[in-house]
Amino acid sequence: MTSAARPTSRRYPHAGRQDLVEELHGLPLPDPYRWLEDAHTPATRRWSDEQQALYEAERAQWPGLRCWEEQVAALTAVDRASPPRSRGARLFWLQQDAGQEHPVLMVRDPGPGGAERVLLDPHALDPSGRTVLDAWQPSLEGDLLACQLSRNGTENSELSVIDVATGKTVDGPVDRVRKSSLGWLPGGRAFYYVRPLDPRLNPGEQRYHRRVWLHRLGTAPHTDVLVFGEGRERTQFYSVAVTADGRWLAVRASPGTGRRSDVYLADLTAGPPERPLLYPVQEGLPAASRLHGVPGTGLQDVLWLRTDHGAPRGRVVAVRPADLHLGPRCVA
């Protein structure tokens, strides 16, 4: 719609500039609008309200808006479903029928005539439509589900655990979780996940300083055990995965949005889950890689590393857990 490009006679909301410059990788990085990242301050709320009012006034003048909305609605009026995840004797999947604003999480119960039912519907929790299911992960046995819900577009999730049979919350919420990957341990009493440090430790850097933690159900989040990430760059992103038999823990670390990733592996049968012995599979190489394992893998069996190291289009490398003490040479 060409009218969207017309100059407006209305004033844009005032946004004061700060003389804030940070050094990142040896380069100065101005960030004059850092104050707008704090959504709860009066100044940010004032600016957001004025910006919303300006948008609504402009939008009301766009010609053909109703026709455009009807055409988009007709093109997107289809039912969608994600591939199912099998855990224990249950199946889990996302389903979004035509006209639904957000997908709902479905489950199929055990048995030949197992019923299909809604396990979690964000709209039922919040009819305003401002609550979103960011991530979810069933336990290895399929009787528990860790879900991450965020509100008002913040993507700052709260992580809770619900009983699949009853739908009742049995643990949480854990705050400051942002679409974290999650690795359940067998028995469903604990899991690994990613969460930043308490923001009071690093004021103004609440989105940085992530760590991998071990959480045990029924315990307070502030007692979670730090597993990985201490001493690494503050901008590091982490992901975690545990094989379906609960033996192998994989941790992937990447520097912000960069392509490089370090990959580590621990045999959870070799020590307590609070202190997994993580060995490097790939470390310090300019390559994006991800580790894949299957249940029943032993020390002399192979795991699979999908990587673009030395292969711009990617390749798959076999890795024996028994060789990890050699360090990254085992995948060269």
VOPAGU-2260 file (C-alpha; in pm, 1 decimal, decimal comma):
REM VOPAGU-2260
SITE   aa  ch    i         X         Y         Z
SITE  MET   A    0       0,0       0,0       0,0
SITE  THR   A    1     172,5     309,7    -124,9
SITE  SER   A    2       0,1     536,7     123,6
SITE  ALA   A    3     212,4     384,9     402,6
SITE  ALA   A    4     510,3     573,1     259,3
SITE  ARG   A    5     337,7     913,7     274,8
SITE  PRO   A    6     495,3    1162,1     514,4
SITE  THR   A    7     290,7    1200,1     830,2
SITE  SER   A    8     183,9    1531,3     978,0
SITE  ARG   A    9     187,7    1378,3    1327,3
SITE  ARG   A   10     488,5    1402,2    1552,6
SITE  TYR   A   11     684,9    1091,1    1628,6
SITE  PRO   A   12     727,2    1012,0    2000,4
SITE  HIS   A   13    1036,1    1172,0    2146,8
SITE  ALA   A   14    1317,5     927,3    2228,1
SITE  GLY   A   15    1615,8    1077,2    2402,3
SITE  ARG   A   16    1963,4     962,6    2298,4
SITE  GLN   A   17    2217,8     843,9    2552,5
SITE  ASP   A   18    2592,7     877,5    2514,1
SITE  LEU   A   19    2638,8     503,4    2569,2
SITE  VAL   A   20    2923,0     329,7    2384,9
SITE  GLU   A   21    3033,2     -26,6    2456,3
SITE  GLU   A   22    3334,8    -212,5    2327,4
SITE  LEU   A   23    3252,8    -541,2    2154,1
SITE  HIS   A   24    3529,7    -753,7    2003,9
SITE  GLY   A   25    3758,7    -451,5    2017,6
SITE  LEU   A   26    3518,5    -220,0    1832,6
SITE  PRO   A   27    3317,4      70,2    1978,3
SITE  LEU   A   28    2943,1       4,1    1962,0
SITE  PRO   A   29    2710,0     302,8    2023,4
SITE  ASP   A   30    2376,6     209,1    2181,5
SITE  PRO   A   31    2191,7     538,8    2237,5
SITE  TYR   A   32    1849,8     378,1    2287,5
SITE  ARG   A   33    1945,2     112,3    2541,8
SITE  TRP   A   34    1692,4     261,8    2783,4
SITE  LEU   A   35    1408,0     144,9    2556,8
SITE  GLU   A   36    1504,4    -218,4    2625,2
SITE  ASP   A   37    1360,8    -194,0    2976,5
SITE  ALA   A   38     989,3    -233,7    2910,1
SITE  HIS   A   39     882,7    -155,4    3266,2
SITE  THR   A   40    1015,5     198,2    3312,1
SITE  PRO   A   41     770,3     491,5    3287,3
SITE  ALA   A   42     974,1     643,5    3001,6
SITE  THR   A   43     955,9     326,7    2792,9
SITE  ARG   A   44     585,0     278,3    2862,5
SITE  ARG   A   45     517,2     639,6    2764,1
SITE  TRP   A   46     710,9     599,4    2438,9
SITE  SER   A   47     539,1     268,4    2358,0
SITE  ASP   A   48     191,0     411,4    2419,3
SITE  GLU   A   49     259,9     714,7    2199,6
SITE  GLN   A   50     408,5     496,0    1925,9
SITE  GLN   A   51     102,9     268,6    1935,2
SITE  ALA   A   52    -132,7     566,5    1911,9
SITE  LEU   A   53      61,3     702,6    1613,9
SITE  TYR   A   54      47,4     364,7    1437,0
SITE  GLU   A   55    -327,2     324,4    1493,1
SITE  ALA   A   56    -399,0     674,2    1361,0
SITE  GLU   A   57    -193,8     611,0    1046,7
SITE  ARG   A   58    -337,8     263,2     993,8
SITE  ALA   A   59    -692,1     399,6     997,7
SITE  GLN   A   60    -609,6     599,6     679,7
SITE  TRP   A   61    -470,5     311,5     473,4
SITE  PRO   A   62    -697,3     247,0     172,4
SITE  GLY   A   63    -794,1    -110,4      90,0
SITE  LEU   A   64    -694,6    -238,4     432,5
SITE  ARG   A   65   -1008,9    -447,7     481,3
SITE  CYS   A   66    -969,9    -610,2     137,8
SITE  TRP   A   67    -603,9    -690,5     206,2
SITE  GLU   A   68    -687,5    -844,7     544,6
SITE  GLU   A   69    -957,8   -1062,9     386,9
SITE  GLN   A   70    -721,4   -1188,3     115,8
SITE  VAL   A   71    -448,7   -1274,5     366,7
SITE  ALA   A   72    -702,5   -1448,4     590,7
SITE  ALA   A   73    -827,0   -1659,1     298,4
SITE  LEU   A   74    -473,1   -1763,3     199,8
SITE  THR   A   75    -379,3   -1862,4     554,6
SITE  ALA   A   76    -705,4   -2035,5     648,6
SITE  VAL   A   77    -553,8   -2383,4     664,3
SITE  ASP   A   78    -508,4   -2634,8     943,5
SITE  ARG   A   79    -150,8   -2706,4    1051,7
SITE  ALA   A   80      10,4   -2976,4    1262,4
SITE  SER   A   81     371,7   -3038,8    1360,8
SITE  PRO   A   82     539,7   -3381,0    1337,6
SITE  PRO   A   83     461,3   -3575,7    1657,1
SITE  ARG   A   84     714,1   -3650,0    1929,8
SITE  SER   A   85     691,9   -3995,6    2083,9
SITE  ARG   A   86     766,6   -4020,1    2456,4
SITE  GLY   A   87     685,6   -4335,6    2646,7
SITE  ALA   A   88     350,3   -4454,4    2511,2
SITE  ARG   A   89     225,7   -4104,3    2429,5
SITE  LEU   A   90     242,5   -3879,6    2124,2
SITE  PHE   A   91     271,4   -3500,1    2146,6
SITE  TRP   A   92     227,0   -3244,3    1869,2
SITE  LEU   A   93     126,2   -2884,7    1798,9
SITE  GLN   A   94    -199,3   -2823,0    1615,7
SITE  GLN   A   95    -336,1   -2496,6    1480,9
SITE  ASP   A   96    -674,0   -2500,2    1312,1
SITE  ALA   A   97    -774,0   -2234,6    1061,2
SITE  GLY   A   98    -871,7   -1921,6    1247,9
SITE  GLN   A   99    -678,8   -2004,5    1563,5
SITE  GLU   A  100    -437,3   -1731,3    1666,8
SITE  HIS   A  101    -193,5   -1965,1    1842,3
SITE  PRO   A  102    -129,5   -2341,0    1814,2
SITE  VAL   A  103    -236,0   -2571,8    2095,1
SITE  LEU   A  104     -38,3   -2864,2    2231,9
SITE  MET   A  105    -207,9   -3198,3    2176,1
SITE  VAL   A  106    -144,1   -3539,9    2330,6
SITE  ARG   A  107    -256,9   -3889,0    2239,7
SITE  ASP   A  108    -289,9   -4115,0    2541,5
SITE  PRO   A  109    -160,4   -4475,6    2554,0
SITE  GLY   A  110    -352,1   -4774,0    2424,7
SITE  PRO   A  111    -508,0   -4875,9    2089,7
SITE  GLY   A  112    -801,0   -4641,4    2144,8
SITE  GLY   A  113    -600,5   -4368,8    2310,6
SITE  ALA   A  114    -786,5   -4040,8    2310,8
SITE  GLU   A  115    -650,3   -3729,0    2143,8
SITE  ARG   A  116    -694,8   -3425,0    2365,9
SITE  VAL   A  117    -575,0   -3070,7    2420,8
SITE  LEU   A  118    -299,2   -3065,5    2680,0
SITE  LEU   A  119    -217,0   -2693,6    2675,5
SITE  ASP   A  120    -407,0   -2411,5    2506,8
SITE  PRO   A  121    -251,7   -2063,2    2550,6
SITE  HIS   A  122    -582,4   -1898,1    2461,2
SITE  ALA   A  123    -761,1   -2082,5    2741,4
SITE  LEU   A  124    -496,4   -1951,1    2982,4
SITE  ASP   A  125    -519,2   -1596,5    2847,6
SITE  PRO   A  126    -819,8   -1506,1    2627,0
SITE  SER   A  127    -647,8   -1179,2    2532,4
SITE  GLY   A  128    -416,7   -1378,9    2303,5
SITE  ARG   A  129    -102,8   -1229,5    2458,6
SITE  THR   A  130      29,5   -1555,0    2602,9
SITE  VAL   A  131     240,6   -1777,0    2374,5
SITE  LEU   A  132     380,1   -2128,0    2411,2
SITE  ASP   A  133     746,7   -2067,5    2327,3
SITE  ALA   A  134     885,9   -2417,6    2381,8
SITE  TRP   A  135     788,5   -2754,2    2525,9
SITE  GLN   A  136     956,7   -3084,9    2602,2
SITE  PRO   A  137     797,5   -3406,1    2735,1
SITE  SER   A  138     989,0   -3617,3    2983,2
SITE  LEU   A  139    1150,3   -3938,4    2856,4
SITE  GLU   A  140     861,7   -4140,4    2999,3
SITE  GLY   A  141     595,3   -3905,5    2862,0
SITE  ASP   A  142     420,9   -3849,6    3196,2
SITE  LEU   A  143     548,1   -3494,4    3251,4
SITE  LEU   A  144     582,3   -3194,0    3025,3
SITE  ALA   A  145     807,3   -2889,6    3063,8
SITE  CYS   A  146     648,5   -2587,4    2896,3
SITE  GLN   A  147     769,3   -2230,4    2850,2
SITE  LEU   A  148     507,9   -1955,3    2829,6
SITE  SER   A  149     571,1   -1586,1    2764,8
SITE  ARG   A  150     335,0   -1291,0    2773,2
SITE  ASN   A  151     292,1    -959,4    2594,0
SITE  GLY   A  152     552,2   -1035,9    2324,8
SITE  THR   A  153     847,5   -1031,9    2562,9
SITE  GLU   A  154     973,3   -1385,4    2476,7
SITE  ASN   A  155    1089,7   -1398,1    2839,3
SITE  SER   A  156     937,3   -1729,8    2932,2
SITE  GLU   A  157     837,7   -1885,2    3259,9
SITE  LEU   A  158     913,6   -2256,0    3271,2
SITE  SER   A  159     668,1   -2488,4    3444,4
SITE  VAL   A  160     618,0   -2865,0    3458,6
SITE  ILE   A  161     270,7   -3014,7    3422,9
SITE  ASP   A  162     137,6   -3362,3    3484,5
SITE  VAL   A  163      28,2   -3496,4    3145,2
SITE  ALA   A  164    -250,1   -3713,5    3288,1
SITE  THR   A  165    -417,6   -3434,8    3485,2
SITE  GLY   A  166    -287,0   -3114,2    3327,7
SITE  LYS   A  167    -198,2   -2979,6    3672,6
SITE  THR   A  168     121,5   -2782,9    3736,7
SITE  VAL   A  169     362,0   -2982,8    3953,8
SITE  ASP   A  170     672,0   -2761,3    3943,7
SITE  GLY   A  171     768,5   -2402,1    3873,5
SITE  PRO   A  172     751,1   -2145,5    3746,8
SITE  VAL   A  173    1116,0   -2075,6    3675,2
SITE  ASP   A  174    1161,1   -1722,6    3540,7
SITE  ARG   A  175    1422,1   -1568,5    3306,8
SITE  VAL   A  176    1401,1   -1857,4    3060,3
SITE  ARG   A  177    1411,6   -1762,8    2693,6
SITE  LYS   A  178    1313,4   -2050,7    2463,8
SITE  SER   A  179    1562,4   -2275,3    2636,0
SITE  SER   A  180    1638,0   -2622,6    2513,4
SITE  LEU   A  181    1584,9   -2881,6    2783,1
SITE  GLY   A  182    1721,8   -3228,5    2855,6
SITE  TRP   A  183    1521,5   -3456,6    3086,1
SITE  LEU   A  184    1689,7   -3721,1    3299,6
SITE  PRO   A  185    1528,3   -4066,5    3334,3
SITE  GLY   A  186    1254,6   -4081,3    3595,2
SITE  GLY   A  187    1138,1   -3726,3    3530,2
SITE  ARG   A  188    1274,0   -3581,8    3853,9
SITE  ALA   A  189    1536,7   -3350,3    3702,6
SITE  PHE   A  190    1639,3   -3176,8    3379,4
SITE  TYR   A  191    1912,1   -2957,9    3231,7
SITE  TYR   A  192    1818,3   -2618,2    3091,0
SITE  VAL   A  193    1962,0   -2274,0    3006,0
SITE  ARG   A  194    1903,5   -1959,0    3210,4
SITE  PRO   A  195    2090,9   -1628,8    3259,2
SITE  LEU   A  196    2245,0   -1536,4    3589,7
SITE  ASP   A  197    2049,6   -1319,2    3831,4
SITE  PRO   A  198    2042,0    -975,8    3657,7
SITE  ARG   A  199    2138,2    -807,1    3984,9
SITE  LEU   A  200    2485,6    -956,1    3944,1
SITE  ASN   A  201    2541,0    -773,4    3612,4
SITE  PRO   A  202    2314,7    -464,4    3594,3
SITE  GLY   A  203    2212,6    -372,0    3240,5
SITE  GLU   A  204    2326,0    -706,4    3098,6
SITE  GLN   A  205    2025,6    -921,3    3185,9
SITE  ARG   A  206    2016,2   -1085,8    2841,7
SITE  TYR   A  207    2374,8   -1206,5    2868,6
SITE  HIS   A  208    2563,5   -1435,6    3107,9
SITE  ARG   A  209    2370,8   -1753,4    3028,9
SITE  ARG   A  210    2453,7   -2079,6    3202,8
SITE  VAL   A  211    2351,3   -2444,4    3184,3
SITE  TRP   A  212    2178,1   -2554,9    3505,6
SITE  LEU   A  213    2043,0   -2875,0    3658,4
SITE  HIS   A  214    1697,6   -2836,4    3810,9
SITE  ARG   A  215    1536,9   -3095,3    4037,1
SITE  LEU   A  216    1158,5   -3095,2    4061,2
SITE  GLY   A  217    1027,8   -2963,5    4388,6
SITE  THR   A  218    1329,3   -2741,1    4455,5
SITE  ALA   A  219    1356,1   -2362,1    4433,2
SITE  PRO   A  220    1518,3   -2230,1    4111,4
SITE  HIS   A  221    1781,5   -2034,9    4306,0
SITE  THR   A  222    1917,6   -2369,8    4433,8
SITE  ASP   A  223    1970,4   -2510,3    4081,6
SITE  VAL   A  224    2319,9   -2644,9    4020,5
SITE  LEU   A  225    2549,2   -2465,0    3776,6
SITE  VAL   A  226    2672,6   -2721,0    3522,9
SITE  PHE   A  227    2840,8   -2529,1    3239,7
SITE  GLY   A  228    2926,1   -2179,2    3116,9
SITE  GLU   A  229    3124,5   -2026,4    3401,8
SITE  GLY   A  230    3420,3   -1822,1    3272,6
SITE  ARG   A  231    3305,0   -1817,2    2911,1
SITE  GLU   A  232    3213,7   -1509,5    2705,2
SITE  ARG   A  233    2905,9   -1329,3    2833,3
SITE  THR   A  234    2735,6   -1342,0    2490,8
SITE  GLN   A  235    2748,3   -1722,2    2463,8
SITE  PHE   A  236    2432,8   -1911,6    2372,0
SITE  TYR   A  237    2390,4   -2270,3    2491,8
SITE  SER   A  238    2172,9   -2565,5    2401,8
SITE  VAL   A  239    2142,1   -2897,8    2581,9
SITE  ALA   A  240    2020,5   -3243,5    2481,7
SITE  VAL   A  241    2001,6   -3581,0    2655,2
SITE  THR   A  242    1964,1   -3908,1    2464,0
SITE  ALA   A  243    1637,2   -4094,6    2514,7
SITE  ASP   A  244    1805,2   -4354,5    2735,7
SITE  GLY   A  245    1941,6   -4079,1    2959,8
SITE  ARG   A  246    2305,3   -4174,4    2915,7
SITE  TRP   A  247    2460,8   -3895,5    2706,5
SITE  LEU   A  248    2445,0   -3521,8    2768,6
SITE  ALA   A  249    2544,8   -3290,9    2482,8
SITE  VAL   A  250    2608,7   -2919,2    2530,9
SITE  ARG   A  251    2648,2   -2680,7    2238,5
SITE  ALA   A  252    2798,8   -2334,0    2284,8
SITE  SER   A  253    2801,4   -2057,6    2025,4
SITE  PRO   A  254    2923,8   -1694,5    2047,4
SITE  GLY   A  255    2609,1   -1490,2    1996,7
SITE  THR   A  256    2493,9   -1498,7    1636,9
SITE  GLY   A  257    2830,0   -1623,9    1504,8
SITE  ARG   A  258    2862,0   -1943,5    1305,7
SITE  ARG   A  259    3119,7   -2103,8    1533,2
SITE  SER   A  260    3005,0   -2361,1    1785,7
SITE  ASP   A  261    3182,7   -2568,1    2047,9
SITE  VAL   A  262    3035,8   -2909,2    2127,2
SITE  TYR   A  263    3081,0   -3109,5    2447,8
SITE  LEU   A  264    2967,6   -3455,6    2554,9
SITE  ALA   A  265    2932,4   -3623,8    2895,0
SITE  ASP   A  266    2857,8   -3983,3    2992,2
SITE  LEU   A  267    2600,7   -3945,2    3269,0
SITE  THR   A  268    2671,8   -4297,0    3395,0
SITE  ALA   A  269    3027,0   -4191,3    3483,6
SITE  GLY   A  270    2936,2   -3948,4    3759,0
SITE  PRO   A  271    2657,4   -3758,1    3934,2
SITE  PRO   A  272    2435,2   -3540,1    3711,3
SITE  GLU   A  273    2540,2   -3233,2    3912,5
SITE  ARG   A  274    2898,7   -3275,8    3788,9
SITE  PRO   A  275    2891,2   -3424,0    3437,9
SITE  LEU   A  276    3238,3   -3480,1    3291,8
SITE  LEU   A  277    3203,9   -3282,3    2969,7
SITE  TYR   A  278    3472,0   -3356,3    2710,5
SITE  PRO   A  279    3522,3   -3146,5    2395,3
SITE  VAL   A  280    3400,3   -3300,3    2071,6
SITE  GLN   A  281    3472,4   -2981,5    1878,7
SITE  GLU   A  282    3630,4   -2671,8    2028,0
SITE  GLY   A  283    3778,7   -2353,7    1883,7
SITE  LEU   A  284    3705,8   -2437,8    1519,3
SITE  PRO   A  285    3533,6   -2188,7    1284,4
SITE  ALA   A  286    3247,5   -2427,5    1218,5
SITE  ALA   A  287    2882,2   -2473,2    1309,2
SITE  SER   A  288    2822,6   -2824,3    1439,7
SITE  ARG   A  289    2560,8   -3027,7    1621,0
SITE  LEU   A  290    2585,4   -3369,6    1786,5
SITE  HIS   A  291    2331,1   -3648,0    1735,1
SITE  GLY   A  292    2304,9   -3969,4    1935,3
SITE  VAL   A  293    2067,3   -4262,6    1967,1
SITE  PRO   A  294    1968,4   -4468,5    2272,0
SITE  GLY   A  295    2192,8   -4763,9    2345,4
SITE  THR   A  296    2513,6   -4596,8    2228,1
SITE  GLY   A  297    2813,4   -4733,5    2417,1
SITE  LEU   A  298    3168,3   -4610,2    2456,5
SITE  GLN   A  299    3287,8   -4793,9    2145,6
SITE  ASP   A  300    2982,7   -4708,8    1935,1
SITE  VAL   A  301    2950,2   -4391,6    1731,9
SITE  LEU   A  302    2772,5   -4062,9    1770,3
SITE  TRP   A  303    2720,9   -3837,0    1471,5
SITE  LEU   A  304    2852,7   -3484,1    1437,0
SITE  ARG   A  305    2686,3   -3277,5    1165,5
SITE  THR   A  306    2930,6   -2999,1    1080,0
SITE  ASP   A  307    3038,2   -2757,4     807,3
SITE  HIS   A  308    3404,5   -2772,3     914,3
SITE  GLY   A  309    3598,3   -2816,1     589,7
SITE  ALA   A  310    3268,5   -2868,8     408,8
SITE  PRO   A  311    3065,5   -2553,3     328,2
SITE  ARG   A  312    2761,2   -2767,4     243,1
SITE  GLY   A  313    2801,5   -2978,7     553,4
SITE  ARG   A  314    2915,2   -3330,7     629,8
SITE  VAL   A  315    2856,8   -3600,0     893,3
SITE  VAL   A  316    3145,8   -3722,1    1108,6
SITE  ALA   A  317    3146,6   -4034,2    1326,0
SITE  VAL   A  318    3265,1   -3978,2    1683,6
SITE  ARG   A  319    3341,3   -4254,0    1935,4
SITE  PRO   A  320    3278,5   -4151,1    2296,5
SITE  ALA   A  321    3576,3   -4360,9    2403,8
SITE  ASP   A  322    3805,1   -4130,1    2200,4
SITE  LEU   A  323    3686,3   -3801,3    2345,6
SITE  HIS   A  324    3981,7   -3783,5    2582,6
SITE  LEU   A  325    4187,1   -3708,8    2270,0
SITE  GLY   A  326    4001,0   -3381,1    2237,9
SITE  PRO   A  327    3889,8   -3230,1    1905,5
SITE  ARG   A  328    4142,5   -3440,6    1711,1
SITE  CYS   A  329    3889,2   -3723,8    1708,7
SITE  VAL   A  330    3675,0   -3536,4    1453,2
SITE  ALA   A  331    3947,9   -3376,1    1242,4
